[in-house]
Amino acid sequence: MHIESNISKRSYQVQWSGIRVMFALAAEIPDVINLGIGQPDFDTPNFIREAAKKALDEGYTRYPPAAGFEDLREAIAQKLKRENHIIADPHSEIFVSVGAMQGIFNSILNLVNPGEEVIVVDPGYDYYSQIGLFGGAAVPIPVLENNHFKVDPADIKKALTKKTKLIMINSPSNPTGAIFDEDILIEISKIAQHHGVMVLSDEPYEKIIFDGKKHVSIGSFDGMKDLTISVYTLSKTYAMTGWRIGYVVAHKSIIAEMEKLMEHMVSGVTAVVQRAALAAIQGPQDCVRDMVREYEERRGVIYEGLNKIEGITCILPEATFYAFPNISKLGMTSWDFAKYLVKEHKVATVPGSIFGKQGEGYLRISFALDVARLKEGISRIKKGVESLGKKN
């Protein structure tokens, strides 16, 4: 008997993450400089860790409420009002999730029927597997380097059909580091309202923004409250990727469905983690500013270093801790070049094609590493490019 034959077709439709494939390859090679990893290299701030320890001593070891502790949802509501200009009822319009990923997963599960279409940005974060898992069809909208990887709302409008159920946006954007400016978001909101299409706004990098720019949440616009599902996480802001906690703000009917399904999925987000999250949101924010200041310095190192390599160009990322350099002049696919770099020169990057067809000819490079390792990584990439020239 072949066990594989018992696995559902639905499950087989989900592809392994290309990022994980690259990580597995890099893990086999000693002394690799990993410029591919998409998480902060900082430790979770001490006051957050102490809050978790205190919660253990106070007995937070039992089942939590499916939607999250009430005081945490109230703190989230205050943060949303203060920083995102979104007014949400903490008792019915906020859901505490297992990271942003569960919020996105549940949103697609709750909204998208088989055969319905979801508009996504290309290159953009990989939502394809989740959309396909529930029978939806992803409709990619190209974002181009000559427009600093910002989406053109006119392209979204052209892509709309009677089957369009959802528009997914991610700003600040992974992998490009682009910010969708307020005027772009206003146009998207007009399109959504005119056609009655919902928007899922994935905002994990809301605090990692440079050059004095400001983050804008589309859910704060007039007429968009009930049409927007806004998804956030503490992972990037507070270096809490392993804690697995985020939150969703949406219409009460959507939140109710998420709460109902939570009982059948994981019961609720770990109680101790929720207490740590409460401390993070209510505590001093100097740690966030310090991390962003460090990222901004590293951004300069990676930007200057990459642009000094012949055959590679890179625009300055506006946000996140990713650069998205153009390698098309090197004459290799992004996968081939990434594999070449990790195998021959011990530096790991992520192929741009993982993020959509328009990502071909690019690499995603993380600068969530200390400056010394960043410089060494750039040096290895430079040697790799020079070695290619000698071979040719």
C-alpha positions as a Markdown table, in Angstrom:
| # | Residue | x | y | z |
|---|---|---|---|---|
| 1 | Met | 0.0 | 0.0 | 0.0 |
| 2 | His | 1.3 | 3.4 | -1.0 |
| 3 | Ile | 0.6 | 5.8 | 1.9 |
| 4 | Glu | 1.2 | 8.8 | -0.5 |
| 5 | Ser | -2.0 | 7.8 | -2.5 |
| 6 | Asn | -4.1 | 8.5 | 0.6 |
| 7 | Ile | -2.9 | 12.1 | 0.8 |
| 8 | Ser | -5.6 | 14.6 | -0.4 |
| 9 | Lys | -5.2 | 16.4 | -3.7 |
| 10 | Arg | -5.8 | 19.6 | -1.8 |
| 11 | Ser | -2.7 | 19.0 | 0.3 |
| 12 | Tyr | -0.5 | 18.0 | -2.7 |
| 13 | Gln | -1.4 | 21.3 | -4.3 |
| 14 | Val | 0.6 | 23.2 | -1.6 |
| 15 | Gln | 4.2 | 23.6 | -2.6 |
| 16 | Trp | 7.2 | 23.6 | -0.3 |
| 17 | Ser | 8.4 | 27.2 | 0.3 |
| 18 | Gly | 11.3 | 28.1 | -1.9 |
| 19 | Ile | 12.8 | 30.0 | 1.0 |
| 20 | Arg | 12.8 | 26.8 | 3.1 |
| 21 | Val | 14.5 | 24.9 | 0.2 |
| 22 | Met | 17.3 | 27.5 | 0.1 |
| 23 | Phe | 17.6 | 27.3 | 3.9 |
| 24 | Ala | 17.9 | 23.5 | 3.8 |
| 25 | Leu | 20.6 | 23.8 | 1.1 |
| 26 | Ala | 22.5 | 26.4 | 3.1 |
| 27 | Ala | 22.3 | 24.3 | 6.3 |
| 28 | Glu | 24.4 | 21.6 | 4.6 |
| 29 | Ile | 27.3 | 24.0 | 4.0 |
| 30 | Pro | 29.6 | 25.0 | 6.9 |
| 31 | Asp | 30.5 | 28.7 | 7.5 |
| 32 | Val | 27.7 | 30.1 | 5.3 |
| 33 | Ile | 26.8 | 33.8 | 5.6 |
| 34 | Asn | 23.0 | 33.7 | 5.5 |
| 35 | Leu | 21.6 | 36.8 | 3.7 |
| 36 | Gly | 18.3 | 35.0 | 3.1 |
| 37 | Ile | 16.7 | 34.7 | 6.5 |
| 38 | Gly | 13.6 | 36.8 | 7.0 |
| 39 | Gln | 13.8 | 37.5 | 10.7 |
| 40 | Pro | 15.4 | 40.0 | 13.1 |
| 41 | Asp | 18.8 | 39.0 | 14.4 |
| 42 | Phe | 18.1 | 40.8 | 17.7 |
| 43 | Asp | 17.0 | 39.1 | 20.9 |
| 44 | Thr | 13.5 | 39.8 | 22.1 |
| 45 | Pro | 13.7 | 42.8 | 24.4 |
| 46 | Asn | 14.3 | 41.9 | 28.1 |
| 47 | Phe | 11.1 | 43.5 | 29.5 |
| 48 | Ile | 9.0 | 41.3 | 27.2 |
| 49 | Arg | 10.9 | 38.1 | 28.2 |
| 50 | Glu | 10.5 | 39.1 | 31.9 |
| 51 | Ala | 6.7 | 39.5 | 31.4 |
| 52 | Ala | 6.6 | 35.9 | 30.0 |
| 53 | Lys | 8.5 | 34.6 | 33.1 |
| 54 | Lys | 6.2 | 36.4 | 35.4 |
| 55 | Ala | 3.2 | 35.0 | 33.6 |
| 56 | Leu | 4.4 | 31.5 | 34.2 |
| 57 | Asp | 4.8 | 32.2 | 37.9 |
| 58 | Glu | 1.3 | 33.7 | 37.9 |
| 59 | Gly | -0.2 | 30.5 | 36.5 |
| 60 | Tyr | -0.9 | 31.4 | 32.9 |
| 61 | Thr | -0.6 | 27.7 | 31.8 |
| 62 | Arg | -4.2 | 26.9 | 31.0 |
| 63 | Tyr | -6.4 | 27.3 | 27.9 |
| 64 | Pro | -6.7 | 30.9 | 26.8 |
| 65 | Pro | -9.8 | 32.5 | 25.3 |
| 66 | Ala | -10.1 | 31.5 | 21.6 |
| 67 | Ala | -10.1 | 35.2 | 20.4 |
| 68 | Gly | -7.4 | 36.2 | 22.9 |
| 69 | Phe | -7.4 | 37.7 | 26.4 |
| 70 | Glu | -9.7 | 40.6 | 26.8 |
| 71 | Asp | -7.0 | 43.0 | 28.2 |
| 72 | Leu | -4.7 | 42.2 | 25.3 |
| 73 | Arg | -7.5 | 42.9 | 22.8 |
| 74 | Glu | -8.2 | 46.2 | 24.6 |
| 75 | Ala | -4.5 | 47.1 | 24.4 |
| 76 | Ile | -4.5 | 46.2 | 20.7 |
| 77 | Ala | -7.5 | 48.4 | 20.1 |
| 78 | Gln | -5.7 | 51.4 | 21.8 |
| 79 | Lys | -2.6 | 50.8 | 19.7 |
| 80 | Leu | -4.7 | 50.6 | 16.5 |
| 81 | Lys | -6.5 | 53.9 | 17.3 |
| 82 | Arg | -3.2 | 55.6 | 18.3 |
| 83 | Glu | -0.9 | 54.4 | 15.5 |
| 84 | Asn | -3.0 | 53.1 | 12.7 |
| 85 | His | -6.0 | 55.4 | 13.1 |
| 86 | Ile | -8.3 | 52.3 | 13.0 |
| 87 | Ile | -11.2 | 52.2 | 15.4 |
| 88 | Ala | -12.0 | 48.6 | 16.4 |
| 89 | Asp | -14.2 | 47.1 | 19.1 |
| 90 | Pro | -11.9 | 44.9 | 21.2 |
| 91 | His | -14.8 | 42.6 | 22.1 |
| 92 | Ser | -15.9 | 41.8 | 18.6 |
| 93 | Glu | -13.5 | 43.2 | 15.9 |
| 94 | Ile | -10.1 | 42.0 | 17.1 |
| 95 | Phe | -8.7 | 38.4 | 17.0 |
| 96 | Val | -5.4 | 37.3 | 18.5 |
| 97 | Ser | -3.7 | 34.9 | 16.0 |
| 98 | Val | -0.8 | 32.5 | 15.8 |
| 99 | Gly | 1.4 | 35.1 | 14.0 |
| 100 | Ala | 0.2 | 37.0 | 10.9 |
| 101 | Met | 0.2 | 33.7 | 9.0 |
| 102 | Gln | -2.8 | 32.3 | 10.7 |
| 103 | Gly | -4.7 | 35.6 | 10.2 |
| 104 | Ile | -4.0 | 35.4 | 6.5 |
| 105 | Phe | -4.8 | 31.7 | 6.3 |
| 106 | Asn | -8.1 | 32.1 | 8.1 |
| 107 | Ser | -9.0 | 35.2 | 6.1 |
| 108 | Ile | -8.7 | 33.3 | 2.8 |
| 109 | Leu | -10.4 | 30.2 | 4.3 |
| 110 | Asn | -13.3 | 32.3 | 5.4 |
| 111 | Leu | -13.7 | 34.4 | 2.3 |
| 112 | Val | -12.6 | 32.6 | -0.8 |
| 113 | Asn | -14.8 | 30.0 | -2.5 |
| 114 | Pro | -13.5 | 27.5 | -5.2 |
| 115 | Gly | -13.1 | 29.3 | -8.5 |
| 116 | Glu | -13.0 | 32.8 | -7.0 |
| 117 | Glu | -10.1 | 35.1 | -7.7 |
| 118 | Val | -7.6 | 36.9 | -5.5 |
| 119 | Ile | -5.5 | 39.8 | -6.7 |
| 120 | Val | -1.9 | 39.6 | -5.5 |
| 121 | Val | 1.2 | 41.7 | -6.2 |
| 122 | Asp | 4.1 | 40.2 | -8.3 |
| 123 | Pro | 6.8 | 40.2 | -7.0 |
| 124 | Gly | 5.3 | 39.8 | -3.6 |
| 125 | Tyr | 5.0 | 37.6 | -0.7 |
| 126 | Asp | 4.0 | 34.0 | -1.5 |
| 127 | Tyr | 0.2 | 33.8 | -0.9 |
| 128 | Tyr | -0.3 | 31.4 | -3.8 |
| 129 | Ser | -0.4 | 28.1 | -1.8 |
| 130 | Gln | -2.9 | 29.4 | 0.7 |
| 131 | Ile | -5.1 | 30.7 | -2.1 |
| 132 | Gly | -4.9 | 27.5 | -4.0 |
| 133 | Leu | -5.5 | 25.3 | -1.0 |
| 134 | Phe | -9.1 | 26.6 | -0.8 |
| 135 | Gly | -9.7 | 26.4 | -4.5 |
| 136 | Gly | -9.1 | 30.1 | -5.3 |
| 137 | Ala | -7.1 | 31.5 | -8.2 |
| 138 | Ala | -4.3 | 34.0 | -7.7 |
| 139 | Val | -4.3 | 36.9 | -10.2 |
| 140 | Pro | -0.8 | 38.5 | -10.1 |
| 141 | Ile | -0.4 | 42.2 | -10.8 |
| 142 | Pro | 3.1 | 43.2 | -11.9 |
| 143 | Val | 5.1 | 45.8 | -9.9 |
| 144 | Leu | 8.2 | 47.1 | -11.7 |
| 145 | Glu | 11.6 | 48.4 | -10.6 |
| 146 | Asn | 11.2 | 51.6 | -12.7 |
| 147 | Asn | 8.2 | 52.4 | -10.5 |
| 148 | His | 10.2 | 51.5 | -7.3 |
| 149 | Phe | 8.0 | 48.3 | -7.1 |
| 150 | Lys | 4.9 | 50.2 | -6.2 |
| 151 | Val | 1.6 | 48.8 | -7.5 |
| 152 | Asp | -0.3 | 50.8 | -10.1 |
| 153 | Pro | -4.0 | 50.9 | -9.0 |
| 154 | Ala | -5.0 | 51.1 | -12.7 |
| 155 | Asp | -3.5 | 47.5 | -13.1 |
| 156 | Ile | -5.7 | 46.3 | -10.2 |
| 157 | Lys | -8.8 | 47.9 | -11.8 |
| 158 | Lys | -8.0 | 46.1 | -15.1 |
| 159 | Ala | -7.6 | 42.8 | -13.4 |
| 160 | Leu | -11.0 | 42.9 | -11.7 |
| 161 | Thr | -13.6 | 40.4 | -12.9 |
| 162 | Lys | -17.0 | 39.1 | -11.6 |
| 163 | Lys | -15.0 | 36.4 | -9.9 |
| 164 | Thr | -12.7 | 38.8 | -7.9 |
| 165 | Lys | -13.3 | 38.2 | -4.2 |
| 166 | Leu | -10.2 | 39.7 | -2.6 |
| 167 | Ile | -7.4 | 42.2 | -3.2 |
| 168 | Met | -4.2 | 41.4 | -1.1 |
| 169 | Ile | -1.7 | 44.1 | -0.4 |
| 170 | Asn | 1.5 | 44.0 | 1.6 |
| 171 | Ser | 3.0 | 47.4 | 2.5 |
| 172 | Pro | 5.7 | 47.8 | 3.5 |
| 173 | Ser | 6.5 | 45.0 | 1.1 |
| 174 | Asn | 8.4 | 41.8 | 1.3 |
| 175 | Pro | 10.6 | 41.2 | -0.8 |
| 176 | Thr | 11.1 | 44.6 | -2.4 |
| 177 | Gly | 11.1 | 47.0 | 0.6 |
| 178 | Ala | 8.6 | 49.2 | -1.2 |
| 179 | Ile | 6.0 | 51.3 | 0.6 |
| 180 | Phe | 2.6 | 51.8 | -1.2 |
| 181 | Asp | 2.1 | 55.6 | -0.7 |
| 182 | Glu | -1.1 | 57.0 | 0.6 |
| 183 | Asp | -2.3 | 58.2 | -2.8 |
| 184 | Ile | -1.9 | 54.6 | -4.1 |
| 185 | Leu | -3.9 | 53.2 | -1.2 |
| 186 | Ile | -6.6 | 55.8 | -1.6 |
| 187 | Glu | -7.1 | 54.7 | -5.2 |
| 188 | Ile | -7.2 | 51.1 | -4.2 |
| 189 | Ser | -9.8 | 51.9 | -1.6 |
| 190 | Lys | -11.9 | 53.7 | -4.2 |
| 191 | Ile | -11.7 | 50.6 | -6.4 |
| 192 | Ala | -12.6 | 48.3 | -3.5 |
| 193 | Gln | -15.6 | 50.4 | -2.5 |
| 194 | His | -16.9 | 50.9 | -6.1 |
| 195 | His | -16.8 | 47.1 | -6.8 |
| 196 | Gly | -17.6 | 45.9 | -3.3 |
| 197 | Val | -14.4 | 43.9 | -3.1 |
| 198 | Met | -12.6 | 43.2 | 0.2 |
| 199 | Val | -9.0 | 44.1 | 0.8 |
| 200 | Leu | -6.6 | 42.0 | 3.0 |
| 201 | Ser | -3.9 | 44.3 | 4.2 |
| 202 | Asp | -0.8 | 42.4 | 5.4 |
| 203 | Glu | 1.3 | 44.9 | 7.5 |
| 204 | Pro | 4.1 | 43.0 | 9.4 |
| 205 | Tyr | 6.7 | 45.6 | 8.7 |
| 206 | Glu | 4.6 | 48.7 | 9.8 |
| 207 | Lys | 7.4 | 49.9 | 12.1 |
| 208 | Ile | 10.5 | 49.2 | 10.0 |
| 209 | Ile | 10.4 | 52.3 | 7.9 |
| 210 | Phe | 13.2 | 54.7 | 6.9 |
| 211 | Asp | 13.9 | 58.3 | 5.9 |
| 212 | Gly | 11.1 | 59.7 | 8.0 |
| 213 | Lys | 8.4 | 58.0 | 5.9 |
| 214 | Lys | 5.1 | 57.1 | 7.6 |
| 215 | His | 3.1 | 53.9 | 7.5 |
| 216 | Val | -0.6 | 54.2 | 6.4 |
| 217 | Ser | -3.2 | 51.5 | 7.0 |
| 218 | Ile | -5.9 | 51.3 | 4.3 |
| 219 | Gly | -8.4 | 50.2 | 6.9 |
| 220 | Ser | -8.3 | 53.7 | 8.4 |
| 221 | Phe | -9.8 | 55.3 | 5.3 |
| 222 | Asp | -13.4 | 56.4 | 5.2 |
| 223 | Gly | -15.6 | 53.6 | 3.9 |
| 224 | Met | -12.9 | 50.9 | 4.3 |
| 225 | Lys | -13.5 | 49.7 | 7.8 |
| 226 | Asp | -15.9 | 46.9 | 6.9 |
| 227 | Leu | -14.1 | 46.1 | 3.6 |
| 228 | Thr | -10.7 | 45.6 | 5.1 |
| 229 | Ile | -9.0 | 42.8 | 7.0 |
| 230 | Ser | -5.9 | 44.3 | 8.5 |
| 231 | Val | -3.3 | 41.7 | 9.7 |
| 232 | Tyr | -0.4 | 42.5 | 12.0 |
| 233 | Thr | 2.3 | 40.7 | 13.9 |
| 234 | Leu | 4.7 | 41.3 | 16.8 |
| 235 | Ser | 7.3 | 39.1 | 15.1 |
| 236 | Lys | 9.2 | 41.8 | 13.2 |
| 237 | Thr | 8.6 | 44.8 | 15.4 |
| 238 | Tyr | 9.7 | 43.2 | 18.6 |
| 239 | Ala | 12.0 | 40.4 | 17.3 |
| 240 | Met | 9.4 | 37.8 | 18.4 |
| 241 | Thr | 9.3 | 35.6 | 15.4 |
| 242 | Gly | 9.5 | 32.4 | 17.4 |
| 243 | Trp | 6.8 | 33.5 | 19.9 |
| 244 | Arg | 4.1 | 33.2 | 17.1 |
| 245 | Ile | 1.6 | 35.9 | 17.9 |
| 246 | Gly | -0.2 | 38.5 | 15.8 |
| 247 | Tyr | -3.7 | 39.9 | 15.5 |
| 248 | Val | -6.4 | 40.7 | 13.0 |
| 249 | Val | -8.9 | 43.5 | 12.9 |
| 250 | Ala | -12.0 | 43.1 | 10.7 |
| 251 | His | -15.8 | 43.2 | 10.6 |
| 252 | Lys | -17.3 | 41.3 | 13.6 |
| 253 | Ser | -18.8 | 38.6 | 11.4 |
| 254 | Ile | -15.3 | 37.7 | 10.1 |
| 255 | Ile | -13.8 | 37.8 | 13.6 |
| 256 | Ala | -16.6 | 35.5 | 14.8 |
| 257 | Glu | -15.7 | 32.9 | 12.2 |
| 258 | Met | -12.0 | 33.1 | 13.1 |
| 259 | Glu | -12.9 | 32.6 | 16.8 |
| 260 | Lys | -15.1 | 29.7 | 16.0 |
| 261 | Leu | -12.4 | 28.0 | 13.9 |
| 262 | Met | -9.8 | 28.6 | 16.5 |
| 263 | Glu | -11.5 | 26.1 | 18.8 |
| 264 | His | -11.0 | 23.5 | 16.1 |
| 265 | Met | -7.4 | 24.4 | 15.1 |
| 266 | Val | -5.2 | 25.2 | 18.1 |
| 267 | Ser | -7.7 | 26.3 | 20.9 |
| 268 | Gly | -5.9 | 29.7 | 21.3 |
| 269 | Val | -2.6 | 31.5 | 21.2 |
| 270 | Thr | -0.3 | 30.3 | 24.1 |
| 271 | Ala | -1.4 | 32.1 | 27.3 |
| 272 | Val | 2.2 | 33.0 | 28.3 |
| 273 | Val | 2.9 | 34.4 | 24.9 |
| 274 | Gln | -0.2 | 36.6 | 25.1 |
| 275 | Arg | 1.1 | 38.1 | 28.4 |
| 276 | Ala | 4.4 | 38.9 | 26.7 |
| 277 | Ala | 2.6 | 40.5 | 23.8 |
| 278 | Leu | 0.6 | 42.7 | 26.2 |
| 279 | Ala | 3.9 | 43.9 | 27.7 |
| 280 | Ala | 5.3 | 44.5 | 24.3 |
| 281 | Ile | 2.4 | 46.7 | 23.2 |
| 282 | Gln | 2.1 | 48.6 | 26.4 |
| 283 | Gly | 5.8 | 48.9 | 27.3 |
| 284 | Pro | 8.5 | 51.3 | 26.3 |
| 285 | Gln | 9.1 | 51.5 | 22.6 |
| 286 | Asp | 12.7 | 52.6 | 22.7 |
| 287 | Cys | 13.7 | 49.0 | 21.7 |
| 288 | Val | 11.8 | 49.4 | 18.4 |
| 289 | Arg | 13.4 | 52.7 | 17.5 |
| 290 | Asp | 16.9 | 51.3 | 18.4 |
| 291 | Met | 16.4 | 48.3 | 16.1 |
| 292 | Val | 15.1 | 50.4 | 13.2 |
| 293 | Arg | 18.1 | 52.7 | 13.6 |
| 294 | Glu | 20.4 | 49.7 | 13.3 |
| 295 | Tyr | 18.5 | 48.4 | 10.3 |
| 296 | Glu | 18.9 | 51.8 | 8.6 |
| 297 | Glu | 22.7 | 51.7 | 9.1 |
| 298 | Arg | 22.8 | 48.2 | 7.7 |
| 299 | Arg | 20.6 | 49.3 | 4.7 |
| 300 | Gly | 23.3 | 51.8 | 3.8 |
| 301 | Val | 26.0 | 49.1 | 3.9 |
| 302 | Ile | 24.1 | 46.6 | 1.7 |
| 303 | Tyr | 23.0 | 49.3 | -0.8 |
| 304 | Glu | 26.4 | 50.7 | -1.3 |
| 305 | Gly | 28.1 | 47.3 | -1.3 |
| 306 | Leu | 25.8 | 45.8 | -3.9 |
| 307 | Asn | 25.9 | 48.7 | -6.3 |
| 308 | Lys | 29.7 | 48.5 | -6.3 |
| 309 | Ile | 29.5 | 45.0 | -7.8 |
| 310 | Glu | 29.7 | 45.1 | -11.6 |
| 311 | Gly | 26.6 | 43.6 | -13.1 |
| 312 | Ile | 24.4 | 44.2 | -10.1 |
| 313 | Thr | 22.2 | 47.2 | -9.4 |
| 314 | Cys | 20.0 | 47.8 | -6.4 |
| 315 | Ile | 17.5 | 50.5 | -5.6 |
| 316 | Leu | 17.3 | 51.8 | -2.0 |
| 317 | Pro | 14.6 | 50.0 | 0.0 |
| 318 | Glu | 12.2 | 52.3 | 1.7 |
| 319 | Ala | 11.3 | 49.9 | 4.5 |
| 320 | Thr | 11.7 | 46.3 | 5.9 |
| 321 | Phe | 15.1 | 44.7 | 6.2 |
| 322 | Tyr | 15.3 | 43.4 | 2.6 |
| 323 | Ala | 17.1 | 44.6 | -0.5 |
| 324 | Phe | 16.0 | 43.4 | -3.9 |
| 325 | Pro | 19.0 | 43.7 | -6.3 |
| 326 | Asn | 18.7 | 43.3 | -10.0 |
| 327 | Ile | 21.1 | 40.5 | -11.3 |
| 328 | Ser | 19.6 | 40.1 | -14.8 |
| 329 | Lys | 22.9 | 41.3 | -16.5 |
| 330 | Leu | 24.7 | 38.2 | -15.1 |
| 331 | Gly | 23.0 | 35.9 | -17.5 |
| 332 | Met | 21.8 | 33.4 | -15.0 |
| 333 | Thr | 18.3 | 32.6 | -13.5 |
| 334 | Ser | 17.8 | 33.8 | -10.0 |
| 335 | Trp | 17.7 | 30.1 | -8.8 |
| 336 | Asp | 20.9 | 29.2 | -10.6 |
| 337 | Phe | 22.7 | 32.2 | -9.3 |
| 338 | Ala | 21.5 | 31.7 | -5.7 |
| 339 | Lys | 22.5 | 28.0 | -5.8 |
| 340 | Tyr | 25.9 | 29.0 | -7.3 |
| 341 | Leu | 26.5 | 31.6 | -4.6 |
| 342 | Val | 25.7 | 29.2 | -1.7 |
| 343 | Lys | 27.5 | 26.2 | -3.1 |
| 344 | Glu | 30.6 | 27.9 | -4.5 |
| 345 | His | 30.9 | 31.0 | -2.3 |
| 346 | Lys | 29.1 | 30.1 | 0.9 |
| 347 | Val | 26.6 | 33.0 | 0.9 |
| 348 | Ala | 22.9 | 32.3 | 1.0 |
| 349 | Thr | 20.3 | 34.5 | -0.7 |
| 350 | Val | 16.7 | 34.0 | -1.9 |
| 351 | Pro | 15.9 | 33.7 | -5.6 |
| 352 | Gly | 13.5 | 36.5 | -6.7 |
| 353 | Ser | 11.4 | 34.1 | -8.8 |
| 354 | Ile | 10.1 | 32.6 | -5.5 |
| 355 | Phe | 8.0 | 35.8 | -5.2 |
| 356 | Gly | 6.4 | 35.6 | -8.7 |
| 357 | Lys | 7.3 | 35.6 | -12.3 |
| 358 | Gln | 8.3 | 39.3 | -12.2 |
| 359 | Gly | 10.8 | 38.4 | -9.5 |
| 360 | Glu | 13.0 | 36.6 | -12.0 |
| 361 | Gly | 16.3 | 38.4 | -12.5 |
| 362 | Tyr | 16.4 | 39.5 | -8.8 |
| 363 | Leu | 17.6 | 38.2 | -5.4 |
| 364 | Arg | 16.1 | 39.0 | -2.0 |
| 365 | Ile | 18.9 | 39.8 | 0.4 |
| 366 | Ser | 18.2 | 40.4 | 4.1 |
| 367 | Phe | 20.2 | 42.9 | 6.1 |
| 368 | Ala | 19.0 | 41.6 | 9.4 |
| 369 | Leu | 22.6 | 40.7 | 10.2 |
| 370 | Asp | 25.4 | 42.6 | 11.9 |
| 371 | Val | 27.5 | 44.9 | 9.8 |
| 372 | Ala | 30.6 | 42.6 | 9.8 |
| 373 | Arg | 28.7 | 39.7 | 8.4 |
| 374 | Leu | 27.0 | 41.9 | 5.9 |
| 375 | Lys | 30.3 | 43.1 | 4.6 |
| 376 | Glu | 31.6 | 39.6 | 4.4 |
| 377 | Gly | 28.5 | 38.5 | 2.6 |
| 378 | Ile | 28.8 | 41.3 | 0.0 |
| 379 | Ser | 32.5 | 40.4 | -0.4 |
| 380 | Arg | 31.6 | 36.8 | -1.2 |
| 381 | Ile | 28.9 | 37.9 | -3.7 |
| 382 | Lys | 31.5 | 40.1 | -5.4 |
| 383 | Lys | 34.0 | 37.3 | -5.7 |
| 384 | Gly | 31.2 | 35.1 | -7.1 |
| 385 | Val | 30.4 | 37.6 | -9.8 |
| 386 | Glu | 34.0 | 38.1 | -10.6 |
| 387 | Ser | 34.5 | 34.3 | -10.9 |
| 388 | Leu | 31.6 | 34.1 | -13.3 |
| 389 | Gly | 33.3 | 36.7 | -15.5 |
| 390 | Lys | 36.5 | 34.7 | -15.6 |
| 391 | Lys | 34.6 | 31.6 | -16.6 |
| 392 | Asn | 33.0 | 33.4 | -19.4 |
